[in-house]
Amino acid sequence: MKYVLPILLATAMPAMAQSPELEQACRSVLQNFLMKPDVKLGQAQSFPELQPPGARISFSERADTDASKMDDVIDCEFQNAKPPYGLTKFCISSTCYSEGERADDRRRRFEEMRALMTRK
Protein backbone atom coordinates (compact mmCIF):
# COMPACT_ATOMS: atom_id res chain seq x y z
CA MET A 1 0.00 0.00 0.00
CA LYS A 2 2.88 2.39 0.67
CA TYR A 3 3.89 2.20 -3.02
CA VAL A 4 0.55 3.39 -4.39
CA LEU A 5 1.22 7.14 -3.97
CA PRO A 6 4.58 7.18 -5.80
CA ILE A 7 3.08 5.15 -8.65
CA LEU A 8 0.13 7.52 -8.89
CA LEU A 9 2.42 10.55 -8.85
CA ALA A 10 4.64 9.03 -11.53
CA THR A 11 1.68 8.34 -13.83
CA ALA A 12 -0.33 11.50 -13.13
CA MET A 13 -1.12 13.52 -16.22
CA PRO A 14 -1.10 17.34 -16.32
CA ALA A 15 -4.50 18.88 -15.68
CA MET A 16 -6.56 19.23 -18.82
CA ALA A 17 -8.38 22.44 -19.64
CA GLN A 18 -11.53 22.66 -17.59
CA SER A 19 -13.19 25.30 -19.74
CA PRO A 20 -11.76 26.27 -23.12
CA GLU A 21 -14.44 28.97 -23.31
CA LEU A 22 -13.26 30.68 -20.09
CA GLU A 23 -9.68 30.45 -21.31
CA GLN A 24 -10.66 32.05 -24.62
CA ALA A 25 -12.43 34.88 -22.77
CA CYS A 26 -9.26 35.48 -20.75
CA ARG A 27 -7.15 35.39 -23.96
CA SER A 28 -9.42 38.09 -25.39
CA VAL A 29 -8.82 40.27 -22.33
CA LEU A 30 -5.06 39.79 -22.73
CA GLN A 31 -4.99 40.56 -26.45
CA ASN A 32 -7.19 43.63 -26.02
CA PHE A 33 -5.20 44.87 -23.02
CA LEU A 34 -1.85 44.51 -24.80
CA MET A 35 -3.40 45.66 -28.10
CA LYS A 36 -1.62 42.79 -29.86
CA PRO A 37 -3.50 40.12 -31.79
CA ASP A 38 -0.55 37.71 -31.70
CA VAL A 39 0.59 36.96 -28.18
CA LYS A 40 2.53 33.76 -27.53
CA LEU A 41 0.51 31.69 -25.06
CA GLY A 42 1.82 29.04 -22.71
CA GLN A 43 0.01 26.97 -20.11
CA ALA A 44 -3.65 27.61 -19.37
CA GLN A 45 -5.75 26.66 -16.36
CA SER A 46 -9.43 27.32 -15.87
CA PHE A 47 -11.75 26.96 -12.93
CA PRO A 48 -15.44 27.02 -13.92
CA GLU A 49 -16.42 25.28 -10.69
CA LEU A 50 -15.02 28.00 -8.39
CA GLN A 51 -16.71 31.20 -7.29
CA PRO A 52 -15.86 33.40 -9.02
CA PRO A 53 -15.02 31.27 -12.06
CA GLY A 54 -11.74 32.14 -13.70
CA ALA A 55 -8.79 31.31 -15.90
CA ARG A 56 -5.02 31.79 -15.74
CA ILE A 57 -2.68 31.77 -18.74
CA SER A 58 1.08 32.22 -19.06
CA PHE A 59 2.19 34.34 -22.00
CA SER A 60 5.00 36.20 -23.68
CA GLU A 61 4.98 39.19 -25.99
CA ARG A 62 7.95 37.66 -27.80
CA ALA A 63 7.11 35.03 -30.42
CA ASP A 64 10.36 33.09 -29.88
CA THR A 65 9.81 32.39 -26.17
CA ASP A 66 9.55 28.75 -25.14
CA ALA A 67 6.40 28.01 -23.09
CA SER A 68 8.51 26.70 -20.21
CA LYS A 69 10.29 30.08 -19.95
CA MET A 70 7.16 32.27 -19.79
CA ASP A 71 7.03 34.27 -16.57
CA ASP A 72 4.15 36.61 -17.38
CA VAL A 73 0.67 35.47 -16.34
CA ILE A 74 -2.83 36.85 -16.81
CA ASP A 75 -5.43 35.85 -14.25
CA CYS A 76 -9.10 36.56 -15.05
CA GLU A 77 -12.22 36.36 -12.88
CA PHE A 78 -15.76 36.34 -14.22
CA GLN A 79 -19.32 36.47 -12.88
CA ASN A 80 -20.36 33.37 -14.82
CA ALA A 81 -18.67 30.25 -16.19
CA LYS A 82 -20.86 30.48 -19.34
CA PRO A 83 -21.67 33.43 -21.63
CA PRO A 84 -22.19 36.19 -20.84
CA TYR A 85 -19.10 35.84 -18.66
CA GLY A 86 -19.13 39.27 -17.03
CA LEU A 87 -15.51 40.22 -16.40
CA THR A 88 -15.07 41.18 -12.72
CA LYS A 89 -11.29 41.38 -12.35
CA PHE A 90 -8.06 40.65 -14.17
CA CYS A 91 -4.43 40.73 -13.12
CA ILE A 92 -1.39 40.85 -15.36
CA SER A 93 1.67 39.78 -13.43
CA SER A 94 1.26 41.59 -10.09
CA THR A 95 -0.99 44.45 -11.26
CA CYS A 96 -4.75 43.99 -10.90
CA TYR A 97 -7.63 45.82 -12.54
CA SER A 98 -11.21 45.83 -11.29
CA GLU A 99 -14.31 47.96 -10.84
CA GLY A 100 -13.44 48.65 -7.20
CA GLU A 101 -9.86 49.66 -7.91
CA ARG A 102 -8.76 52.82 -6.10
CA ALA A 103 -6.35 53.97 -8.82
CA ASP A 104 -8.32 55.81 -11.50
CA ASP A 105 -6.16 54.58 -14.39
CA ARG A 106 -6.49 50.90 -13.36
CA ARG A 107 -10.24 51.26 -12.90
CA ARG A 108 -10.45 52.92 -16.33
CA ARG A 109 -8.49 50.10 -18.00
CA PHE A 110 -10.82 47.57 -16.36
CA GLU A 111 -13.88 49.41 -17.68
CA GLU A 112 -12.32 49.46 -21.15
CA MET A 113 -11.75 45.68 -21.11
CA ARG A 114 -15.25 45.03 -19.79
CA ALA A 115 -16.72 47.24 -22.55
CA LEU A 116 -14.72 45.36 -25.21
CA MET A 117 -15.91 42.02 -23.80
CA THR A 118 -19.56 43.02 -24.09
CA ARG A 119 -19.12 44.11 -27.73
CA LYS A 120 -18.22 40.62 -28.94
BELDAMO-V40768 format. One record per residue. N is the residue number from 1. SS is DSSP state (alpha for helix, beta for strand, coil for the rest). PSI is psi in degrees with one decimal (NA if undefined). Layout:
# BELDAMO-V40768
n:N ss:SS psi:PSI
n:N ss:SS psi:PSI
This chain:
# BELDAMO-V40768
n:1 ss:coil psi:-31.1
n:2 ss:coil psi:-12.1
n:3 ss:coil psi:-5.1
n:4 ss:alpha psi:-46.8
n:5 ss:alpha psi:-49.2
n:6 ss:alpha psi:-37.1
n:7 ss:alpha psi:-43.2
n:8 ss:alpha psi:-41.6
n:9 ss:alpha psi:-37.2
n:10 ss:alpha psi:-28.5
n:11 ss:alpha psi:0.7
n:12 ss:coil psi:137.4
n:13 ss:coil psi:153.4
n:14 ss:coil psi:150.8
n:15 ss:coil psi:133.4
n:16 ss:coil psi:160.2
n:17 ss:coil psi:128.4
n:18 ss:coil psi:-37.1
n:19 ss:coil psi:94.4
n:20 ss:alpha psi:-29.9
n:21 ss:alpha psi:-43.6
n:22 ss:alpha psi:-40.1
n:23 ss:alpha psi:-40.5
n:24 ss:alpha psi:-39.0
n:25 ss:alpha psi:-41.3
n:26 ss:alpha psi:-39.0
n:27 ss:alpha psi:-41.3
n:28 ss:alpha psi:-41.9
n:29 ss:alpha psi:-46.9
n:30 ss:alpha psi:-50.0
n:31 ss:alpha psi:-40.2
n:32 ss:alpha psi:-40.5
n:33 ss:alpha psi:-46.9
n:34 ss:alpha psi:-14.1
n:35 ss:coil psi:42.1
n:36 ss:coil psi:120.6
n:37 ss:coil psi:-25.8
n:38 ss:coil psi:96.3
n:39 ss:coil psi:132.6
n:40 ss:beta psi:120.6
n:41 ss:beta psi:147.0
n:42 ss:beta psi:-125.2
n:43 ss:beta psi:146.1
n:44 ss:beta psi:141.9
n:45 ss:beta psi:143.0
n:46 ss:beta psi:153.2
n:47 ss:beta psi:73.2
n:48 ss:coil psi:-21.3
n:49 ss:coil psi:-11.6
n:50 ss:coil psi:162.0
n:51 ss:coil psi:116.3
n:52 ss:coil psi:151.9
n:53 ss:beta psi:153.1
n:54 ss:beta psi:178.6
n:55 ss:beta psi:154.1
n:56 ss:beta psi:133.7
n:57 ss:beta psi:132.6
n:58 ss:beta psi:150.5
n:59 ss:beta psi:168.1
n:60 ss:beta psi:144.9
n:61 ss:coil psi:-8.8
n:62 ss:coil psi:127.4
n:63 ss:coil psi:-24.0
n:64 ss:coil psi:10.6
n:65 ss:coil psi:130.6
n:66 ss:coil psi:142.1
n:67 ss:alpha psi:-32.5
n:68 ss:alpha psi:-12.9
n:69 ss:alpha psi:4.3
n:70 ss:coil psi:122.1
n:71 ss:coil psi:-19.0
n:72 ss:beta psi:139.8
n:73 ss:beta psi:139.1
n:74 ss:beta psi:137.3
n:75 ss:beta psi:121.3
n:76 ss:beta psi:142.4
n:77 ss:beta psi:142.2
n:78 ss:beta psi:161.0
n:79 ss:coil psi:-37.7
n:80 ss:coil psi:151.2
n:81 ss:coil psi:-11.2
n:82 ss:coil psi:158.1
n:83 ss:coil psi:144.6
n:84 ss:coil psi:132.4
n:85 ss:coil psi:-42.4
n:86 ss:coil psi:78.9
n:87 ss:beta psi:127.8
n:88 ss:beta psi:-23.5
n:89 ss:beta psi:146.6
n:90 ss:beta psi:148.0
n:91 ss:beta psi:134.1
n:92 ss:beta psi:117.6
n:93 ss:coil psi:-117.0
n:94 ss:coil psi:9.3
n:95 ss:beta psi:124.6
n:96 ss:beta psi:151.5
n:97 ss:beta psi:129.5
n:98 ss:beta psi:171.0
n:99 ss:coil psi:-34.8
n:100 ss:coil psi:9.3
n:101 ss:coil psi:135.9
n:102 ss:coil psi:-37.4
n:103 ss:coil psi:123.2
n:104 ss:alpha psi:-42.6
n:105 ss:alpha psi:-36.4
n:106 ss:alpha psi:-40.2
n:107 ss:alpha psi:-40.9
n:108 ss:alpha psi:-45.3
n:109 ss:alpha psi:-37.2
n:110 ss:alpha psi:-47.1
n:111 ss:alpha psi:-37.5
n:112 ss:alpha psi:-45.4
n:113 ss:alpha psi:-40.7
n:114 ss:alpha psi:-40.2
n:115 ss:alpha psi:-44.2
n:116 ss:alpha psi:-35.7
n:117 ss:alpha psi:-33.9
n:118 ss:alpha psi:-16.6
n:119 ss:alpha psi:-22.3
n:120 ss:coil psi:NA
